[in-house]
Amino acid sequence: MEEEDFMWTSIFVAATKGQAEKICERLEAEGILTDRKSIDASRKANFEIRVLASEVEEARDIVCNMPNL
């Protein structure tokens, strides 16, 4: 594996903490490591969801096919 495969890459910005948790739970159920952080801590909104660079394509496919986002 290349070094950049271990870098985190943003794949989605969730509007709420609940939405971010739902997405991360789905990705993790598929075996994809996730990381999330609040972009706007003062409002507790807008959570960036990141995955390893080597899993970006698979993660985006999963998120794009999730209903009710």
FENDAVEN-V29665 format. One line per field, one symbol per residue. ss: DSSP state (A for helix, B for strand, O for the rest). phi: phi as a letter, one per 40 degrees, with the letter a starting at -180 (. if undefined). psi: psi as a letter, one per 30 degrees, with the letter a starting at -180 (. if undefined). Layout:
ss: ???
phi: ???
psi: ???
This chain:
ss: OOAAAAOBBBBBBBOOAAAAAAAAAAAAAOOOOBBBBBBBOOOOBBBBBBBBAAAAAAAAAAAAOOOOO
phi: .cdcccccbcbabccbccccccccccccccgccbabaccbccbfbfbcbbbcdcbdcccccccccccgc
psi: kleffgkkkkfkjkfleeeeeeeeeeeefggkklkklkeifffhljkkkklkefgeeeeeeeefgklh.
